[in-house]
Amino acid sequence: MGMQWEELGPEGLAFFGRICASVSHELKNSLALINENAGLMQDLLVLVDRGQPLDPQRVGTSMERIARHVERANTVLGNLNRFAHLTDEPLRELDLGVETALALRLHQRLASQAQVELVLESGADGVRLATMPFLLGNALHLCIRSAIAVAQGGRVAVTVRSTDQGGEVLFAGLPSDAQLPQGEHTQALLAALSASCTMGSDGMSLTLKHLSQETLTTQGGAP
Amino acid sequence: MTKKVLLVDDEKDFLDTLSERLKGRGIEVSSSSKPDEALEIAKTQAIDVIVLDLKMPGMDGLEFLKAIKEARPELQVILLTGHATVDKGIQAVKLGALDVLEKPANFGTLLERIERASIEKLVLLEKKDQEKIADIITERGW
């Protein structure tokens, strides 16, 4: 049941890589925008030196764009920071809604590239679950990628709810023949999380059971 | 001769700012944040150079590059992207991109590359014209 980080193998690292690549792309876009607006203001100063009056509206527009992108980059960095902290503790009690919301935010760019809208429909808090945060992030990543792949041009509504033994993340708006995440890595990951991923009439469901510290220790779980 | 540039990027703020800066340098600029629309502009309007982002919703920048090079091989494409990997850069050059610049790019460098791309397009068109003339002389050399 337990799973060492190294057992995640190349797929686990790929998960980390994909998220970091997407985030760095977003940050570069914001930096490029800030860079061009700084340049534009420099251009305007050159025109002032040549005797043209300064247009306050153009300066104002540039400053608004810079402020908007500083805010956006800060949000993206905040998400990356929270993502990095998933490895802090091998097992802890967390809020499944909050973690799902983070995973969805981290995949917004990937979704928008595929012209898919990811929407968290339930309240983002209230479902407490004892689990392995990094492995949960990895499992959510696999589910979200599968959902994006089959919901081309569509909308995926995500709901988080509690169950008798833990919690469930439901991805609705997918075709019934949608392919679930597969492969040895996925199976090992789901087993380590005491989780299952199934397709039902209401969508793809990731169901997770509470894990105990004892389980983790006795079965040689994450370090 | 006025250079005509098409900017393609899904970031509207970026398009607006870069357009304004290029226009300030006497360049004629069209822009689009939608790949399909941009492809239509590139196919139907007088454009010398396309400055293209690699990642866009609905179409990969490399797909766009391939489509435009098939339709109008003389158009010069500069990739300006925050997502450049060495592999993607090589693929882009193989598909006919003239240059790959990483965001945030130096504006002076971008202007220089646009200038170079415009010259490259002129050279290609001239070569094409010469080939046409040579064909006419050969076929109707009476």
Chai-1 contact restraints between the chains, C-beta under 6 A:
chainA,res_idxA,chainB,res_idxB,connection_type,confidence,min_distance_angstrom,max_distance_angstrom,comment,restraint_id
A,H25,B,G82,contact,1.0,0.0,6.0,A-B,restraint_1
A,H25,B,H83,contact,1.0,0.0,6.0,A-B,restraint_2
A,K28,B,G82,contact,1.0,0.0,6.0,A-B,restraint_3
A,K28,B,K103,contact,1.0,0.0,6.0,A-B,restraint_4
A,N29,B,E11,contact,1.0,0.0,6.0,A-B,restraint_5
A,N29,B,G82,contact,1.0,0.0,6.0,A-B,restraint_6
A,L31,B,P104,contact,1.0,0.0,6.0,A-B,restraint_7
A,A32,B,K103,contact,1.0,0.0,6.0,A-B,restraint_8
A,A32,B,P104,contact,1.0,0.0,6.0,A-B,restraint_9
A,L33,B,D13,contact,1.0,0.0,6.0,A-B,restraint_10
A,L33,B,F14,contact,1.0,0.0,6.0,A-B,restraint_11
A,N35,B,P104,contact,1.0,0.0,6.0,A-B,restraint_12
A,E36,B,T17,contact,1.0,0.0,6.0,A-B,restraint_13
A,E36,B,L18,contact,1.0,0.0,6.0,A-B,restraint_14
A,N37,B,T17,contact,1.0,0.0,6.0,A-B,restraint_15
A,G39,B,F107,contact,1.0,0.0,6.0,A-B,restraint_16
A,L40,B,T17,contact,1.0,0.0,6.0,A-B,restraint_17
A,L40,B,R21,contact,1.0,0.0,6.0,A-B,restraint_18
A,D43,B,G24,contact,1.0,0.0,6.0,A-B,restraint_19
A,R65,B,D13,contact,1.0,0.0,6.0,A-B,restraint_20
A,S112,B,P57,contact,1.0,0.0,6.0,A-B,restraint_21
A,Q113,B,P57,contact,1.0,0.0,6.0,A-B,restraint_22
A,Q115,B,P57,contact,1.0,0.0,6.0,A-B,restraint_23
A,Q115,B,G58,contact,1.0,0.0,6.0,A-B,restraint_24
